[in-house]
Structures are given as structure tokens and as C-alpha cells.
Amino acid sequence: MPKGPQGQKRPADVIGAAIQIAKIATGEIEEKPEVGKDDARKGGLKGGKARAEKLSSQRRKEIAQKAAKTRWSRKP
């Protein structure tokens, strides 16, 4: 189904889309915005920063050593 400029779902046929847009413009129906990827992204950006502040330097070191060991133990 085609999407509008902000990702809204619209009818695929021209006449149906025109009728729906007219109803939205006159206030006959109200269009509800969908929860999109941008909202989830904002949460992820906050979480990474909060986790970094919460970890101690010792724990960060342990995580980094485990990652390096795993990375270099793989066969090409």
C-alpha cells in the first residue's frame, strides 16, 4: 500500500486516496500517526549512553577483553 509523506497508509487507487484526503482535510476523520522506527531509535540511543555511564571501568575492561578474545579466536 502506498505511503504518504510522513509514512501514512493511503488507498492505492487515486479516487480512494482523494476521498480520504478530503475527509482528513475537512475533519470528518482523524488520521492517527503510526509509531515508527524513529521512536525506537531514540530509545536505543538513550539506552547505550545510560549503560556506558552505569558500567564501571573494570566491567568495561572485562567486556572488551572477552570481545577481543572472541574476535581473534575465529578462523578466517
C-alpha positions in Angstrom: 0.0 0.0 0.0 1.4 3.5 -0.9 2.5 5.7 1.9 2.1 9.4 2.4 4.9 12.0 3.0 5.1 11.1 6.7 4.6 7.3 6.1 0.8 7.3 6.5 -1.0 4.5 4.8 -3.2 5.7 1.8 -5.5 3.8 -0.5 -3.8 2.5 -3.7 -6.4 3.9 -6.1 -6.5 7.6 -7.0 -10.2 8.2 -6.2 -10.0 6.4 -2.9 -6.9 8.4 -1.9 -8.6 11.7 -2.9 -11.7 10.9 -0.9 -9.7 10.0 2.2 -7.5 13.2 1.9 -10.7 15.3 1.6 -12.2 13.7 4.7 -9.0 14.4 6.6 -8.9 18.0 5.4 -12.5 18.6 6.4 -12.1 17.0 9.8 -14.5 14.2 9.0 -12.0 11.6 10.0 -8.8 11.9 12.1 -5.6 10.4 10.9 -3.5 8.7 13.6 0.2 8.8 13.1 1.9 5.4 13.4 4.7 4.7 15.8 7.7 4.5 13.5 11.3 3.5 13.5 12.4 6.9 14.7 10.8 6.4 18.1 12.5 3.1 18.6 15.8 4.7 17.6 15.6 7.4 20.1 15.2 4.9 22.9 18.2 2.9 21.7 20.4 6.0 21.7 19.4 6.8 25.2 20.0 3.2 26.4 23.5 3.0 25.1 24.6 6.2 26.8 23.0 5.2 30.1 24.6 1.8 30.1 28.1 3.3 29.4 27.7 5.7 32.4 26.5 2.8 34.6 29.4 0.4 33.9 32.5 0.5 36.0 35.9 0.7 34.3 36.7 -2.9 35.5 33.5 -4.2 33.9 34.1 -2.4 30.7 37.6 -3.9 30.6 36.2 -7.4 31.1 33.7 -6.9 28.3 36.4 -5.6 25.9 38.7 -8.5 26.7 36.0 -11.0 26.1 35.1 -9.3 22.7 38.8 -9.2 21.6 39.3 -12.9 22.6 36.2 -13.9 20.6 37.2 -11.7 17.6 40.7 -13.1 17.3 39.8 -16.7 18.0 37.7 -17.1 14.9 39.1 -18.8 11.9 39.1 -16.8 8.6 
